[in-house]
């Protein structure tokens, strides 16, 4: 039993506590204390912990779960459960330091905000709200995973000034703003869309009326962090055309509860999940008998070498080499651009259209106005974590086979050509759509494979997979959720290259011409 606890339980205890303390400390130090970067809070609080937990389970806990004498499906389920249990306390830990950091700055007038040290929480005793100068920005997001409902949110921003100000036009900068939101969910199915526009317009008008009669409470305000909500509020501020200093501007929103009660929920949940995950694993280690062979291998030199080899194989996917360099470079560039977008404040799930344009999205009015580089840059820009994840997985599945056949140099050239052609077709087909993503270039690779199978250059074993992939994506395209024009443009481009270039190259080599 002592050996079981040493090999199976103790490593998880050290991992779970060290992970929680280490990640939370780094978050506090880099973001809250030193304020070196200001990424979106959902990225740091949720998505990064989820990803890191997955890697820790995959590379550290998997061998220990395999050492338990249970079925394979039970091991997979257990791995999923411990991924959740490892992630949960870290997520609640970030919420804890987010609410715990920052004292309540109690000020008499809005003008004092610029003179005191920046904080997360504020209380304003006397102020005058200038609702007539306020701004509105409306956002539309999916309300469920099926897309059958949408949520319309009206973000109102209102400048606030000292009560003593009699003429707002004398103020050179408006840097203190209050924000309030009103939202409503609407059906988004085909039969809902006939009256949808009128219902949404009615809701917006009702929201404007609510804003005009809204009473701002300022006893407990929170500064809106870098998030999708802040992006929407900033767009509302910009619409007012009022002068402001972006480095000093603060958008505040009334918070529920009191300043003293802000950490009551996340703190016990963090401790509870940490203790719960360790207790569960301890019980499993004690109750379930270990698999003798797998248990003996844990910590052995042979097992360490095997794990090290697995790490190296994983890392090699992202490291170019002489025989296989195109896909690693393409994947690395896509991930690099996506990470830069995230750490600049772009949403990890639903980036704003303005953000996609800033990072190189393809929009007809801009591209045809001399910004032709967007035809290429848009191929490396993605509209969220699901978008890039799906594209890179698909690229890897088709590319690892195709690159070894056509060669890295040809693969890279054909990929970029198909991506640019896909962007051109999208540009022609869509007037106001912002086109982004690698899917047009990836479809080009599928078109290339289809052509090479047709002329018997490669085995037709992948034909069913290629046709199913193309068919499913074209059907999804009928819903308007994806850029079908770009997909077809890339597909046809890759298909034509496969039908023409490779037979001609073969003929030239054969005849020596």
TAVEN-V454837 format. One record per pair of residues at least 12 apart in sequence whose C-alpha atoms are under 8 Angstrom apart, sorted by sequence separation. I is the first residue (numbers start at 1). GAP is how many residues later the second one is. If there is no record, write none. Layout:
BEGIN
I_GAP ; I_GAP
END
This chain:
BEGIN
140_12 ; 362_12 ; 423_12 ; 65_13 ; 139_13 ; 140_13 ; 161_13 ; 318_13 ; 361_13 ; 362_13 ; 450_13 ; 65_14 ; 105_14 ; 110_14 ; 138_14 ; 139_14 ; 160_14 ; 186_14 ; 318_14 ; 360_14 ; 104_15 ; 107_15 ; 109_15 ; 138_15 ; 139_15 ; 159_15 ; 161_15 ; 103_16 ; 104_16 ; 105_16 ; 106_16 ; 107_16 ; 108_16 ; 109_16 ; 110_16 ; 138_16 ; 139_16 ; 159_16 ; 160_16 ; 361_16 ; 362_16 ; 450_16 ; 27_17 ; 62_17 ; 102_17 ; 103_17 ; 104_17 ; 105_17 ; 106_17 ; 107_17 ; 108_17 ; 109_17 ; 110_17 ; 137_17 ; 138_17 ; 159_17 ; 160_17 ; 360_17 ; 361_17 ; 423_17 ; 449_17 ; 61_18 ; 102_18 ; 103_18 ; 104_18 ; 105_18 ; 106_18 ; 107_18 ; 108_18 ; 109_18 ; 136_18 ; 137_18 ; 159_18 ; 160_18 ; 233_18 ; 341_18 ; 359_18 ; 360_18 ; 422_18 ; 101_19 ; 102_19 ; 104_19 ; 106_19 ; 136_19 ; 137_19 ; 158_19 ; 159_19 ; 184_19 ; 359_19 ; 419_19 ; 422_19 ; 136_20 ; 157_20 ; 158_20 ; 361_20 ; 419_20 ; 446_20 ; 135_21 ; 136_21 ; 157_21 ; 158_21 ; 230_21 ; 360_21 ; 419_21 ; 420_21 ; 57_22 ; 134_22 ; 135_22 ; 157_22 ; 359_22 ; 418_22 ; 419_22 ; 134_23 ; 135_23 ; 156_23 ; 157_23 ; 418_23 ; 419_23 ; 134_24 ; 155_24 ; 156_24 ; 417_24 ; 446_24 ; 57_25 ; 133_25 ; 134_25 ; 155_25 ; 156_25 ; 182_25 ; 356_25 ; 416_25 ; 419_25 ; 57_26 ; 133_26 ; 155_26 ; 224_26 ; 356_26 ; 415_26 ; 418_26 ; 131_27 ; 154_27 ; 155_27 ; 223_27 ; 224_27 ; 356_27 ; 415_27 ; 418_27 ; 443_27 ; 130_28 ; 131_28 ; 153_28 ; 154_28 ; 223_28 ; 224_28 ; 54_29 ; 129_29 ; 130_29 ; 153_29 ; 154_29 ; 223_29 ; 224_29 ; 415_29 ; 53_30 ; 129_30 ; 130_30 ; 153_30 ; 222_30 ; 223_30 ; 414_30 ; 415_30 ; 129_31 ; 130_31 ; 152_31 ; 153_31 ; 180_31 ; 221_31 ; 222_31 ; 414_31 ; 128_32 ; 129_32 ; 151_32 ; 152_32 ; 221_32 ; 222_32 ; 351_32 ; 50_33 ; 53_33 ; 127_33 ; 128_33 ; 151_33 ; 152_33 ; 221_33 ; 222_33 ; 350_33 ; 351_33 ; 53_34 ; 127_34 ; 128_34 ; 151_34 ; 152_34 ; 220_34 ; 221_34 ; 349_34 ; 350_34 ; 127_35 ; 128_35 ; 150_35 ; 151_35 ; 219_35 ; 220_35 ; 349_35 ; 126_36 ; 127_36 ; 149_36 ; 150_36 ; 218_36 ; 220_36 ; 348_36 ; 349_36 ; 50_37 ; 126_37 ; 149_37 ; 150_37 ; 217_37 ; 347_37 ; 348_37 ; 349_37 ; 49_38 ; 149_38 ; 150_38 ; 178_38 ; 216_38 ; 220_38 ; 148_39 ; 149_39 ; 220_39 ; 148_40 ; 149_40 ; 376_40 ; 379_40 ; 49_41 ; 147_41 ; 148_41 ; 379_41 ; 49_42 ; 143_42 ; 337_43 ; 338_43 ; 376_43 ; 402_43 ; 444_43 ; 447_43 ; 448_43 ; 337_44 ; 338_44 ; 375_44 ; 376_44 ; 379_44 ; 443_44 ; 447_44 ; 451_44 ; 455_44 ; 46_45 ; 375_45 ; 378_45 ; 443_45 ; 444_45 ; 446_45 ; 447_45 ; 450_45 ; 451_45 ; 45_46 ; 334_46 ; 391_46 ; 399_46 ; 440_46 ; 441_46 ; 444_46 ; 445_46 ; 447_46 ; 448_46 ; 449_46 ; 452_46 ; 333_47 ; 334_47 ; 376_47 ; 391_47 ; 395_47 ; 398_47 ; 402_47 ; 439_47 ; 440_47 ; 443_47 ; 444_47 ; 447_47 ; 448_47 ; 451_47 ; 452_47 ; 152_48 ; 375_48 ; 391_48 ; 394_48 ; 398_48 ; 435_48 ; 439_48 ; 440_48 ; 442_48 ; 443_48 ; 444_48 ; 446_48 ; 447_48 ; 448_48 ; 451_48 ; 12_49 ; 45_49 ; 375_49 ; 388_49 ; 440_49 ; 441_49 ; 444_49 ; 445_49 ; 446_49 ; 447_49 ; 448_49 ; 449_49 ; 44_50 ; 45_50 ; 110_50 ; 111_50 ; 154_50 ; 387_50 ; 440_50 ; 441_50 ; 444_50 ; 448_50 ; 110_51 ; 111_51 ; 391_51 ; 440_51 ; 443_51 ; 444_51 ; 447_51 ; 448_51 ; 109_52 ; 110_52 ; 109_53 ; 154_53 ; 383_53 ; 109_54 ; 179_54 ; 334_54 ; 382_54 ; 383_54 ; 156_55 ; 381_55 ; 382_55 ; 8_56 ; 380_56 ; 381_56 ; 382_56 ; 429_56 ; 378_57 ; 379_57 ; 380_57 ; 381_57 ; 426_57 ; 378_58 ; 379_58 ; 380_58 ; 378_59 ; 379_59 ; 426_59 ; 378_60 ; 379_60 ; 425_60 ; 426_60 ; 114_61 ; 331_61 ; 362_61 ; 379_61 ; 425_61 ; 379_62 ; 424_62 ; 113_63 ; 364_63 ; 422_63 ; 423_63 ; 426_63 ; 363_64 ; 364_64 ; 422_64 ; 425_64 ; 111_65 ; 362_65 ; 421_65 ; 422_65 ; 24_66 ; 110_66 ; 364_66 ; 365_66 ; 422_66 ; 423_66 ; 23_67 ; 27_67 ; 364_67 ; 365_67 ; 422_67 ; 174_68 ; 327_68 ; 363_68 ; 364_68 ; 421_68 ; 422_68 ; 20_69 ; 24_69 ; 28_69 ; 32_69 ; 173_69 ; 174_69 ; 175_69 ; 327_69 ; 363_69 ; 364_69 ; 421_69 ; 16_70 ; 20_70 ; 24_70 ; 173_70 ; 174_70 ; 175_70 ; 363_70 ; 19_71 ; 172_71 ; 173_71 ; 174_71 ; 175_71 ; 363_71 ; 418_71 ; 419_71 ; 172_72 ; 173_72 ; 177_72 ; 179_72 ; 327_72 ; 362_72 ; 363_72 ; 418_72 ; 421_72 ; 20_73 ; 24_73 ; 175_73 ; 176_73 ; 177_73 ; 178_73 ; 179_73 ; 180_73 ; 327_73 ; 361_73 ; 362_73 ; 418_73 ; 175_74 ; 176_74 ; 177_74 ; 178_74 ; 179_74 ; 180_74 ; 361_74 ; 362_74 ; 174_75 ; 175_75 ; 176_75 ; 177_75 ; 178_75 ; 179_75 ; 361_75 ; 418_75 ; 157_76 ; 176_76 ; 327_76 ; 418_76 ; 155_77 ; 156_77 ; 326_77 ; 357_77 ; 155_78 ; 356_78 ; 157_79 ; 324_79 ; 156_80 ; 157_80 ; 324_80 ; 356_80 ; 414_80 ; 131_81 ; 155_81 ; 323_81 ; 327_81 ; 353_81 ; 326_82 ; 325_83 ; 326_83 ; 414_83 ; 323_84 ; 324_84 ; 323_85 ; 326_85 ; 327_85 ; 326_86 ; 125_93 ; 139_93 ; 124_94 ; 125_94 ; 138_94 ; 157_94 ; 123_95 ; 124_95 ; 137_95 ; 122_96 ; 123_96 ; 137_96 ; 122_97 ; 123_97 ; 136_97 ; 122_98 ; 123_98 ; 137_98 ; 121_99 ; 122_99 ; 137_99 ; 121_100 ; 122_100 ; 136_100 ; 121_101 ; 122_101 ; 135_101 ; 136_101 ; 120_102 ; 121_102 ; 135_102 ; 120_103 ; 134_103 ; 135_103 ; 136_103 ; 119_104 ; 135_104 ; 135_105 ; 134_106 ; 133_107 ; 227_118 ; 228_118 ; 226_119 ; 228_119 ; 227_120 ; 114_134 ; 104_155 ; 100_162 ; 99_163 ; 100_163 ; 99_164 ; 96_167 ; 96_170 ; 95_171 ; 96_171 ; 93_173 ; 92_174 ; 93_174 ; 92_175 ; 92_177 ; 93_177 ; 92_178 ; 91_179 ; 89_180 ; 90_180 ; 89_181 ; 88_182 ; 89_182 ; 89_183 ; 41_184 ; 89_184 ; 40_185 ; 41_185 ; 42_185 ; 88_185 ; 89_185 ; 40_186 ; 41_186 ; 39_187 ; 40_187 ; 38_188 ; 40_188 ; 85_188 ; 86_188 ; 85_189 ; 85_191 ; 86_191 ; 85_192 ; 82_195 ; 68_217 ; 70_218 ; 69_219 ; 68_220 ; 69_220 ; 68_221 ; 69_221 ; 68_222 ; 69_222 ; 67_223 ; 68_223 ; 67_224 ; 66_225 ; 67_225 ; 67_226 ; 67_227 ; 68_227 ; 66_228 ; 67_228 ; 63_231 ; 64_231 ; 64_234 ; 63_235 ; 59_248 ; 59_252 ; 17_257 ; 16_258 ; 13_265 ; 12_266 ; 9_272 ; 9_273 ; 9_276 ; 5_277 ; 8_277 ; 5_280 ; 4_281 ; 4_282 ; 1_285 ; 7_291 ; 7_292 ; 43_299 ; 40_302 ; 39_303 ; 40_303 ; 39_304 ; 43_304 ; 38_305 ; 39_305 ; 40_305 ; 43_305 ; 37_306 ; 38_306 ; 39_306 ; 40_306 ; 42_306 ; 38_307 ; 40_307
END
